[in-house]
Amino acid sequence: MSPQDSQHLHALLKNFGAERLGEGSSIAGANLLASMAVCLANLGRPGSGLINWEGDRITVGASLLISGSHSCSLISERVLNGLAARQNNLLARLSRRKRDVRTGDDSPGSHQSPSPDPAALWDGTIMQQLCQPGAMTDQQASESWGLLVEVPPRFDVRDLHESPLVFLTGVTAAKVTGQLERCHLNRPFIHVGLDGPADFAQYQHQIPAIIDGRMAVGATAERIHGEVVVTDPNALLGEVMRMGQPAGRWVSRMIWLVDDNAGPEPGETEDAEDSVALGGVARRFESATRLAWSQRISDRVSGPVMLDCDFTGAQARWIAFLKRIEPEFPGITGTARSLYATLQFGLQQMVSVARIPQGFRLPSDQILALAKLLVFRMVNARAVTLRLAAKVRRLQIEASILRKLGDGPLCLRDLVRKFDSFPTERCHELLLDLEASGRVMQSRGKWQLARPALLTVPDDEGLLLEA
């Protein structure tokens, strides 16, 4: 990151108390802060996002993969558990109301029809006229159909009984699919926990389909387009990537929030003179979460939540940054395209939900710096894993070469034949490396062990990475 980016990042993390949030770890705090912002965006109604004065819009929401025990524990406790508790409370309220209505113990007036909704009445009238031949001219009918498909119908309490699931938690792919038919507004926010490498294969088709909006459920085959947060407390991500299995490819469609040793680390920089801390970030998140839930399920709210923001310039700089690092992580531009806007949306919700300290500022460059940190760490985590995978593979092949030469000297051609589809050039390259390290030698056109005892990889070839 550039010195300027580091300055902006330091200011944002300090003003939001990231080190305190992360229990002394600024990286864990940054991951927690990012997850708070993303989760607030993911709770929004479909189409929620940013809008500028010219009417340009960008929708928000992102899928996350949280890898590492510290970040998983923090985010589960301070974000995901609260979402699950609120979802349980909603289900319990709806269940109790359904029971009371059935037994006649509901509150006074509950059996009366809800107050007429002008929008719903208009929809009903228009639909009625559209179904009656001659009730409208062709032009009127065309305009009416256009309006009906443009604006979603108002979602009332009766609909909420049928589709109450905003936040879903699945222990298997089958259970997630079973819940999707009752998801709210066809935009689920799903939490999946990974316990073993096999779980990557379990979700390899389902999660990409949900992220892309290709999942169809129910008799009407309605499309589900949602976001997923995956927790990986045992850091299985690296193991699956090193194995190179196709089942692990879907993780590249998500933003990774990884624990330490991925780099870069937020460095100490000189404080800006006008830096003012926001304060009460945890309480602000709780208040913003309550507001987000109310905006999501209230029958008095229609349409998406749009925040006024002149995002155009910052978004252009963000896309230019992603394109520069695309060769290091193919597909990162599409995966992280909405990350800046999502962080802007969520952090702004946390700022505006309570009194803002005088002098506090949240410029777009600070949010861009946080987004860059997350992406840099994601790219670096992938690079470290792939380099480690290549090193493991090289050591495995070298050990196999040593074992095969243990049966006696072999020429290069005969040695290659003992492998399955092993390029001759690659074998010769590794033999030269082994020769340089004194483990093999060449004599009369054949390769042989330099000393019979050197059949194993020495201890100094350990695979632990320095912190």
For each residue, the residues with C-beta under 8 A, 3 or more apart:
1: 5 6 9 264 369 372 373 376
2: 5 6
3: 6 7 269
4: 7 8 365
5: 1 2 8 9 368 369 372
6: 1 2 3 9 10 266 267 269 369
7: 3 4 10 11 269 270 272
8: 4 5 11 12 363 365 366 368 369
9: 1 5 6 12 13 266 366 369 370 372 373
10: 6 7 13 14 266 267 268 269 271
11: 7 8 14 15 271 272 275 366
12: 8 9 15 16 18 362 366 367 369 370
13: 9 10 16 18 19 26 29 30 33 266 370
14: 10 11 17 18 271 275 277
15: 11 12 275 276 277 278 360 362
16: 12 13 21 33 277 278 281 347
17: 14 20 21 29 277 278 279 281
18: 12 13 14 21 22 26 29 30 32 33 266
19: 13 22 24 25 26 29
20: 17 23 29
21: 16 17 18 28 29 32 33 74 281 282
22: 18 19 25 26 27 28 29 30 31 32 70 74
23: 20 28 29 70 74
24: 19
25: 19 22 28 29 70 260
26: 13 18 19 22 29 30 265 266
27: 22 30 31 259 260 265 266 377
28: 21 22 23 25 31 32 70 71 74 259
29: 13 17 18 19 20 21 22 23 25 26 32 33
30: 13 18 22 26 27 33 34 266 370 373 374
31: 22 27 28 34 35 66 71 74 75 257 258 259 374
32: 18 21 22 28 29 35 36 71 74 75 78 79
33: 13 16 18 21 29 30 36 37 281 347 370
34: 30 31 37 38 257 343 370 374
35: 31 32 38 39 64 66 75 79 229 257
36: 32 33 39 40 78 79 285 346 350
37: 33 34 40 41 342 343 345 346 347 349 350
38: 34 35 41 42 61 62 64 227 229 255 342 343 346
39: 35 36 42 43 79 80 83 189 229 289 346
40: 36 37 43 44 285 288 289 292 345 346 349 350
41: 37 38 44 48 60 61 62 342 345 346
42: 38 39 61 62 189 226 227 229
43: 39 40 83 166 167 189 289 292 293 296
44: 40 41 48 49 60 61 292 295 296 304 305 345
45: 48 185 187 295 296 301 303 304 305
46: 152 185 186 187 225 304
47: 59 303 304
48: 41 44 45 59 60 61 304 305 306 345
49: 44 57 58 59 60 304 306 307 341 345
50: 57 58 60 306 307 308 309 311 341 344 345
51: 55 56 57 306 307 308 309
52: 55 56 308 309 310 311 312
53: 308 310
54:
55: 51 52
56: 51 52 312
57: 49 50 51 306
58: 49 50 311 315 338 341
59: 47 48 49 304 338 341
60: 41 44 48 49 50 338 341 342 344 345 346
61: 38 41 42 44 48 227 338 342
62: 38 41 42 227 254 255 336 338 339 342
63: 207 211 227 228 229 230 253 254 255
64: 35 38 228 229 230 254 255 256 257
65: 229 230 232 237 251 254 255 256 257
66: 31 35 71 72 75 229 230 231 232 256 257
67: 71 72 232 235 236 237 238 256 257 258 259 381
68: 71 72 232 233 235 258 259 260
69: 72 73 233 234 235 259
70: 22 23 25 28 73 74 259 260
71: 28 31 32 66 67 68 74 75 257 258 259
72: 66 67 68 69 75 76 231 232 233
73: 69 70 76 77 233
74: 21 22 23 28 31 32 70 71 77 78
75: 31 32 35 66 71 72 78 79 80 231 257
76: 72 73 79 80 81 231
77: 73 74 80 81
78: 32 36 74 75 81 82 282 285
79: 32 35 36 39 75 76 82 83 285
80: 39 75 76 77 83 84 191 229 231
81: 76 77 78 84 85
82: 78 79 85 86 286 289
83: 39 43 79 80 86 87 167 189 191 289
84: 80 81 87 88 167 169 191
85: 81 82 88 89
86: 82 83 89 90 167 289 293
87: 83 84 90 91 165 166 167 168
88: 84 85 91 92
89: 85 86 92 93
90: 86 87 93 94 164 166 293 297
91: 87 88 94 95 164
92: 88 89 95 96
93: 89 90 96 97
94: 90 91 97 98 160 161 164
95: 91 92 98 99
96: 92 93 99 100
97: 93 94 100 101 106 110
98: 94 95 101 102 161
99: 95 96 102 103
100: 96 97 103 104 105 106 107 110
101: 97 98 104 106 110 111
102: 98 99
103: 99 100
104: 100 101
105: 100
106: 97 100 101 110 111
107: 100 110
108:
109: 112
110: 97 100 101 106 107
111: 101 106
112: 109
113:
114: 117 156 157 299
115:
116: 120 121
117: 114 120 121 154 156
118: 121 122
119: 122 123 151 153 154 302
120: 116 117 123 124 153 154 156
121: 116 117 118 124 125
122: 118 119 125 126
123: 119 120 126 127 148 153
124: 120 121 127 128
125: 121 122 128 129
126: 122 123 129 130 144 147 148
127: 123 124 130 131 148
128: 124 125 131 132
129: 125 126 132 135 136 144
130: 126 127 135 136 141 144 145
131: 127 128
132: 128 129 135
133:
134:
135: 129 130 132
136: 129 130 140 141 144
137: 140 141
138: 141 142
139: 142 143
140: 136 137 143 144
141: 130 136 137 138 144 145
142: 138 139 145 146
143: 139 140 146 147
144: 126 129 130 136 140 141 147 148
145: 130 141 142 148 149
146: 142 143 149 150
147: 126 143 144 150 151
148: 123 126 127 144 145 151
149: 145 146
150: 146 147
151: 119 147 148 302 303
152: 46 155 185 302 303
153: 119 120 123
154: 117 119 120 299 302
155: 152 159 160 184 185 297 299 302
156: 114 117 120 159 160 299
157: 114 160 161 299
158: 161 162
159: 155 156 162 163
160: 94 155 156 157 163 164 184 297 299
161: 94 98 157 158 164
162: 158 159 182
163: 159 160 182 183 184 185
164: 90 91 94 160 161 182 184 297
165: 87 168 179 182 183 184 188
166: 43 87 90 183 184 188 189 293 296 297
167: 43 83 84 86 87 188 189 190 191
168: 87 165 176 179 180 183 188 189 190 191
169: 84 190 191 192
170: 173 175 176 179 190 191 192
171: 175 193
172: 175 176 202
173: 170 176 177 202 203 206
174: 177 178
175: 170 171 172 178 179
176: 168 170 172 173 179 180 190 192 206
177: 173 174 180 206 217
178: 174 175 181
179: 165 168 170 175 176 182 183 188
180: 168 176 177 183 188 210 215 217 224
181: 178 217 218
182: 162 163 164 165 179
183: 163 165 166 168 179 180 186 187 188 224 226
184: 155 160 163 164 165 166 187 188 296 297
185: 45 46 152 155 163 296
186: 46 183 222 223 224 225 226
187: 45 46 183 184 224 225 226
188: 165 166 167 168 179 180 183 184 210 224 226 227
189: 39 42 43 83 166 167 168 226 227 228 229
190: 167 168 169 170 176 210 226 227 228 229
191: 80 83 84 167 168 169 170 228 229 230 231
192: 169 170 176 199 203 207 228 229 230 231
193: 171 230 231 233
194: 199 200 230 231 232 234 236
195: 199 234
196: 199 236
197: 200 236 239 240 243
198: 201 202
199: 192 194 195 196 202 203 236
200: 194 197 203 204 236 240 245 247 248 250 251
201: 198 204 245 247
202: 172 173 198 199
203: 173 192 199 200 206 207 250
204: 200 201 207 208 246 247 248 249 250
205: 208 209
206: 173 176 177 203 209 210 215
207: 63 192 203 204 210 211 228 230 250 253
208: 204 205 211 212 214 250 253
209: 205 206 212 214 215
210: 180 188 190 206 207 213 215 224 225 226 227 228
211: 63 207 208 226 227 228 253 254
212: 208 209 225
213: 210 223 224 225
214: 208 209 223
215: 180 206 209 210 223 224 225
216: 221 222 223 224
217: 177 180 181 221 222 224
218: 181 221 222
219:
220:
221: 216 217 218
222: 186 216 217 218
223: 186 213 214 215 216
224: 180 183 186 187 188 210 213 215 216 217
225: 46 186 187 210 212 213 215
226: 42 183 186 187 188 189 190 210 211
227: 38 42 61 62 63 188 189 190 210 211
228: 63 64 189 190 191 192 207 210 211 254
229: 35 38 39 42 63 64 65 66 80 189 190 191 192
230: 63 64 65 66 191 192 193 194 207 251 254
231: 66 72 75 76 80 191 192 193 194
232: 65 66 67 68 72 194 235 236 237
233: 68 69 72 73 193
234: 69 194 195
235: 67 68 69 232 238 239 259
236: 67 194 196 197 199 200 232 239 240
237: 65 67 232 240 241 248 251 256 258 381 385
238: 67 235 241 242 381 384 385 388
239: 197 235 236 242 243
240: 197 200 236 237 243 245 247 248 251
241: 237 238 244 248 251 382 385 386 389
242: 238 239 385 386 388 389 392
243: 197 239 240 248
244: 241 248 389
245: 200 201 240 248
246: 204 249
247: 200 201 204 240 250
248: 200 204 237 240 241 243 244 245 251
249: 204 246 252
250: 200 203 204 207 208 247 253 254
251: 65 200 230 237 240 241 248 254 256
252: 249 329 331 335
253: 63 207 208 211 250 331 335
254: 62 63 64 65 211 228 230 250 251 335
255: 38 62 63 64 65 335 336 339 374 375 378
256: 64 65 66 67 237 251 374 377 378 381
257: 31 34 35 64 65 66 67 71 75 374
258: 31 67 68 71 237 262 377 378 381
259: 27 28 31 67 68 69 70 71 235 262
260: 25 27 68 70 265 467
261: 384 465 467
262: 258 259 377 378 380 381 384
263: 376 377 380
264: 1 267 373 376 377 380
265: 26 27 260
266: 6 9 10 13 18 26 27 30 373
267: 6 10 264
268: 10
269: 3 6 7 10
270: 7
271: 10 11 14 275
272: 7 11 275
273:
274: 359 361
275: 11 14 15 271 272
276: 15 357 358 359 360 361
277: 14 15 16 17 357 360
278: 15 16 17 281 284 350 351 356 357 360
279: 17 357
280: 283 284 354
281: 16 17 21 33 278 284 285 350
282: 21 78 285 286
283: 280 286 287 354
284: 278 280 281 287 288 350 351 353 354
285: 36 40 78 79 281 282 288 289 350
286: 82 282 283 289 290
287: 283 284 290 291 353 354
288: 40 284 285 291 292 346 349 350 353
289: 39 40 43 82 83 86 285 286 292 293
290: 286 287 293 294
291: 287 288 294 295 349 353
292: 40 43 44 288 289 295 296 349
293: 43 86 90 166 289 290 296 297
294: 290 291 297 298 301
295: 44 45 291 292 298 301 305
296: 43 44 45 166 184 185 292 293
297: 90 155 160 164 166 184 293 294
298: 294 295 301
299: 114 154 155 156 157 160
300:
301: 45 294 295 298
302: 119 151 152 154 155
303: 45 47 151 152
304: 44 45 46 47 48 49 59
305: 44 45 48 295
306: 48 49 50 51 57
307: 49 50 51 344 345 348 349
308: 50 51 52 53
309: 50 51 52 344 348
310: 52 53 313
311: 50 52 58 314 315 340 341 344 364
312: 52 56 315 316
313: 310 316 317 364
314: 311 317 318 340 344 364 365 367 368
315: 58 311 312 318 319 340 341
316: 312 313 319 320
317: 313 314 320 321 368
318: 314 315 321 322 339 340 368 371
319: 315 316 322 323 333 337
320: 316 317 323 324
321: 317 318 324 325 368 372 375
322: 318 319 325 326 332 333 336 337 375
323: 319 320 326 333
324: 320 321
325: 321 322 328 329 332 375 376 379
326: 322 323 329 330 331 332 333
327: 330
328: 325 332 379 382 383
329: 252 325 326 332 378 379 382
330: 326 327
331: 252 253 326 334 335
332: 322 325 326 328 329 335 336 375 378 379
333: 319 322 323 326 336 337
334: 331 337
335: 252 253 254 255 331 332
336: 62 255 322 332 333 339 371 375 378
337: 319 322 333 334
338: 58 59 60 61 62 341 342
339: 62 255 318 336 342 343 371 374 375
340: 311 314 315 318 343 344 364 367 368 371
341: 49 50 58 59 60 311 315 338 344 345
342: 37 38 41 60 61 62 338 339 345 346
343: 34 37 38 339 340 346 347 367 370 371
344: 50 60 307 309 311 314 340 341 347 348 364 367
345: 37 40 41 44 48 49 50 60 307 341 342 348 349
346: 36 37 38 39 40 41 60 288 342 343 349 350
347: 16 33 37 343 344 350 351 362 367
348: 307 309 344 345 351 352 362
349: 37 40 288 291 292 307 345 346 352 353
350: 36 37 40 278 281 284 285 288 346 347 353
351: 278 284 347 348 356 360 362
352: 348 349 356
353: 284 287 288 291 349 350
354: 280 283 284 287
355:
356: 278 351 352 360
357: 276 277 278 279 360
358: 276
359: 274 276
360: 15 276 277 278 351 356 357
361: 274 276
362: 12 15 347 348 351 366 367
363: 8 366 367
364: 311 313 314 340 344 367 368
365: 4 8 314 368 369
366: 8 9 11 12 362 363 369 370
367: 12 314 340 343 344 347 362 363 364 370 371
368: 5 8 314 317 318 321 340 364 365 371 372
369: 1 5 6 8 9 12 365 366 372 373
370: 9 12 13 30 33 34 343 366 367 373 374
371: 318 336 339 340 343 367 368 374 375
372: 1 5 9 321 368 369 375 376
373: 1 9 30 264 266 369 370 376 377
374: 30 31 34 255 256 257 339 370 371 377 378
375: 255 321 322 325 332 336 339 371 372 378 379
376: 1 263 264 325 372 373 379 380
377: 27 256 258 262 263 264 373 374 380 381
378: 255 256 258 262 329 332 336 374 375 381 382
379: 325 328 329 332 375 376 382 383
380: 262 263 264 376 377 383 384
381: 67 237 238 256 258 262 377 378 384 385
382: 241 328 329 378 379 385 386
383: 328 379 380 386 387
384: 238 261 262 380 381 387 388 465
385: 237 238 241 242 381 382 388 389
386: 241 242 382 383 389 390
387: 383 384 390 391
388: 238 242 384 385 391 392 463 465
389: 241 242 244 385 386 392 393
390: 386 387 393 394
391: 387 388 394 395 463
392: 242 388 389 395 396 463
393: 389 390 396 397
394: 390 391 397 398 430
395: 391 392 398 399 457 461 463
396: 392 393 399 400
397: 393 394 400 401 422 430
398: 394 395 401 402 430 433 434 457
399: 395 396 402 403 455 456 457
400: 396 397 403 404 419
401: 397 398 404 405 415 427 430 431 434 440
402: 398 399 405 406 434 439 440 449 454 455 456
403: 399 400 406 455
404: 400 401 407 410 415 418
405: 401 402 408 409 410 415 440 447 448 449
406: 402 403 449 452 455
407: 404
408: 405 448
409: 405 443 446 447 448
410: 404 405 414 415 418 446 447 448
411: 414 415 445 446 447
412: 415 416 424 427 428 431 447
413: 416 417 424
414: 410 411 417 418
415: 401 404 405 410 411 412 418 419 427 431 447
416: 412 413 419 422 423 424 427
417: 413 414
418: 404 410 414 415
419: 400 415 416 422 427
420:
421:
422: 397 416 419 426 427
423: 416 426 427
424: 412 413 416 427 428
425: 428 429
426: 422 423 429 430
427: 401 412 415 416 419 422 423 424 430 431
428: 412 424 425 431 432
429: 425 426 432 433
430: 394 397 398 401 426 427 433 434
431: 401 412 415 427 428 434 435 440 442 447
432: 428 429 435 436
433: 398 429 430 436 437
434: 398 401 402 430 431 437 439 440
435: 431 432 438 439 440 441 442 450
436: 432 433
437: 433 434
438: 435 450 454
439: 402 434 435 449 450 451 454
440: 401 402 405 431 434 435 447 448 449 450
441: 435 447 448 449 450
442: 431 435 445 446 447 448
443: 409 446 448
444:
445: 411 442
446: 409 410 411 442 443
447: 405 409 410 411 412 415 431 440 441 442
448: 405 408 409 410 440 441 442 443
449: 402 405 406 439 440 441 452 454 455
450: 435 438 439 440 441 454
451: 439 454
452: 406 449 455
453:
454: 402 438 439 449 450 451
455: 399 402 403 406 449 452
456: 399 402
457: 395 398 399 461
458: 461
459: 462
460:
461: 395 457 458
462: 459
463: 388 391 392 395
464:
465: 261 384 388
466:
467: 260 261
